Amino acid sequence: MDWTDTLMLDSKSSHSDGRNRLPAVTTQGNATHALSARLIAVQGISLLYVEGTTREEISTALELLRGFRATGRRVVLCDTANMVAGRPLGREIVESGAVSAVISCGGCGRDLAIGARDAGLDLSSVVVCRNSSAACELLACRLAPGDTALVWGVGQRECNQIVARLEQRFASSSAAAA
């Protein structure tokens, strides 16, 4: 991995797959918002993969994350390339999602990170990456068993790369321990 400055990361990734669908529906007022999400369990880590990028879908995803029973940290990876994001969303991620770490990328990634820091996360818990591949690799390197990660705004391919990287990372550490 190559660090280009204190908040930017660039790297390469790998591959894999997981197929658990997790339906989440929230009712706000008279409107019901459905969220397309997948729960992927790998090496004691729960990945909540969310495809939605609208404001309602983001709020529902954060509610899902907050309600998910996690024994470790709650981490968010957000690619802002296809969504309207900024400092208010960064604050909402921390405050509404009960998140302890944020990894972002995309056009508004820095603004989202600033909002997360404004909400109380320390500098080491907020990272802005150059692209979604780098963000996915960083997430896979930072997660530990018991953690729950909300992955949204990235493609299916990148999500599969996270799973493969986690499997590879923990398989090699298990082999070294034996």
Secondary structure, 3 states (H helix, E strand, C coil): CEEEECCEEECCCCCCCCCCECCEEEEECCEEEEECEEEEEECCEEEEEECCCCHHHHHHHHHHHHHCCCCCCEEEEEEHHHCCCCHHHHHHHHHHHCCCEEEEECCCHHHHHHHHHHCCCCHHHEEECCCHHHHHHHHHHHCCCCCEEEEECCCHHHHHHHHHHHHHHHHHHHHHHC
